[in-house]
């Protein structure tokens, strides 16, 4: 049996994934934790063959950062990044961290087992692109990387001046991006825009 470490802070997702594993005759749950910060310690304490690692976990701990650290110490442990977040840069971050595969929670559970099987067989399974999320009058596919950078800093409560300093651009450039985002999405103001993006896990403040 392949021994699994599950890193997931949401009970519904955790229960669903455990259910998929129980329905299989190939996987057993060796350990679980709500926070990515405990994952490496659990790898020291248990025999782990495969980690299912969420991106945003308890205490706002980043699962991709944890995966990178675990891969350095335990290169033979396979890691699948499991997330409901749909920002396109997560796929690149997961690859850079050395994660073996990547799976979106919204996809059928039978596909997760298939990804687990293929990952344990030595394949690297990555989607070509994230699922498209509707954001007001537009979709996530129409949000540029620079606009995403602005959105993340806005979600942290930064002023336009602070955002400009952090991105090394002018304040007018920041305001241009905000205006473009509001026009694309149709939202009346940035507060409504940010609230919708956080609610849909498109951005997570602090991650």
Phi, psi and omega in degrees: 000138176279128185266128188250138166253122180255122178246102187203128184264348181263123186301318182298315178294318180299313181296322180296314182295319178297323177297318178299318181294318181296329179286346179263154177257017185242348187230145174224147180279115179270326181195159176212154179206150179275342184241135181296336180296338179270349188300314183294322178297318179295330176292329177287328186269343185227158171277111183242130177258326186214135177248131169259108191246116174289161181275305181257111186242185182306149181061022180058033179277134187273117181293330180289320175298318179296320179299318180299318180293318180295319181298328179290322183272324183233071185298339182274348177282127178280144179228128173247121175283125182240121185211156171256354179285141188245015177289137189290339183283348179296324180298314179296319179297319181295318178299314181297328180284347180091011177298143185282324182210174186214133183218140177265135184300330185290345181281153183306143181299328178299330178287328177299315179299321178297317178297320178297314179301312184290325177295316178295335178277358176106001178278159173243111186255115179227140176288153177292327180201159180287162175299148179275129181250135176283128179233097183062238181269003182229194177227167180299335180294342182262006178264121182282166178298318179295319177296323177295319177301316179296316181299317181297318179289324175298318182297336178274000177089014180289144174284168178300322179296316180294320178298316180300318180295318183291327182264358180059045176228175179278160177297323179297326179293319178298314181294328176296314180297320179296316179299317179298318180296318180292323178292318180296314187274335181085008179285149182289325182208171185290333180296314179294322179298309181297319181300319180292318182294322178291318180299328181266007180062022176286326171227147177234114183306131176090348181276000000 
